[in-house]
Amino acid sequence: MGLTKDKDEPDKIVGDSDGTLIGNIEDRLKVNIQGGQLPDETITIAAANFENAGSSDMAVDGSSTSVLFTAGPSTTDETWYVTRLSISMSDNGNAAFNDFGAIASGLTNGVLVEQIINSVAYPITLIKNNDELIAGFESRLRGQGNSFINDSGYINGNTMLTVPLTLNESTSDIMRITIQDDLSGLDLFVARMFYRRVI
């Protein structure tokens, strides 16, 4: 209910729904106003690892058969709004920017990151070397010496999404990372995403 001055008696206050006089201006009235209901949806902030058969270890051999790592909503009618992607890598060995970790000269096929919407794949990025990982993700690097990675150097890359990526359980939407090369020599290679969840 809104409150207005009475048009005939300006010192009076009326309700705008039916014009009922409810008091004088100087009364300093306190009025309880019933607003709309809060949305029924539950919104939470969470994170999920990209996994294959329950494993988040992406340091696998995908050279002969590609290995798929996925993450997405599984609860009925749940929606995820992905706000950040994160990739972490550790490798024991010297490496340059054109290597992948310490894998010399980078990857042949690359690590493919995609969004799958209603069974249609939308590529986000393809990473073949350390330079592309840094370019695609805001990376924090830790190592020793003059090399890019040395003595189990560690890379952690994050990319913040200006517009969240929407994943709907009703259409089996997911995020997917495809390993297409032999990464089994890496000490660590994992990825996760951060999202807002609506149920």
Secondary structure by P-SEA (a helix, b strand, c coil): cccccccccccbbbbccccccccccccbbbbbbbbcccccbbbbbbccccccccccccccccccbbbbbbccccccbbbbbccbbbbbbbbcccccccccccccccccccbbbbbbcccbbbbccccccaaaaaaacbbbbbbccccccccbbbbbbbbbbcbbbbbbcccbbbbbbbbccccccccbbbbbbbbbbcc
